[in-house]
Amino acid sequence: MTIGALAQQAGLRPSAIRYYERLGLLPAPHRRGGRRDYDPDAVAQLAVVQFARSAGFTLADTRQLVRGFSPAMAAGPRWRALTATKVREIEALIGRATAMKALLERVSANCSCETLIECGRGLARNRERWSTPNQKLPAQRQLSRPKERM
């Protein structure tokens, strides 16, 4: 099958397929007359890659899934080996998103400030209520820290 036919069946661009090949997510296809000639199983291989990416796996995680285990290892143990870590990461992400949502709802419901400066003064006074641990900086460092680009 040509790269164009594979791309159409997988719902991808040919450039994405070539990229996945370069990263080792797909095996290099045989060549006929200098052109890629894909095995019919390439559609299934791409589906695994696409599913892993949709489930939040990084490219490195996905490469580990498809190439990082013994070829004799069944698919189920491969998924289980990688999903435990990914589920913990997603739970942490959900926790952060939930906290962010609560902050936004609280400021939306409770802010009666006329200006952002007034609002900022109140936020600065109550930083411990909304700041996450890795955002807290010693007071003198906050004052002397150069402005960061957004």
TAMOTA-V713981 format. One line per field, one symbol per residue. burial: + if it has 24 or more other C-alpha atoms within 12 Angstrom, else -. A space follows every 50 residues. Layout:
BEGIN
burial=???
END
This chain:
BEGIN
burial=-++--+---+------++-++--++++-+--------+---++-++++++ -+----+-+-+++++++----------++--++----------------- --------------------------------------------------
END
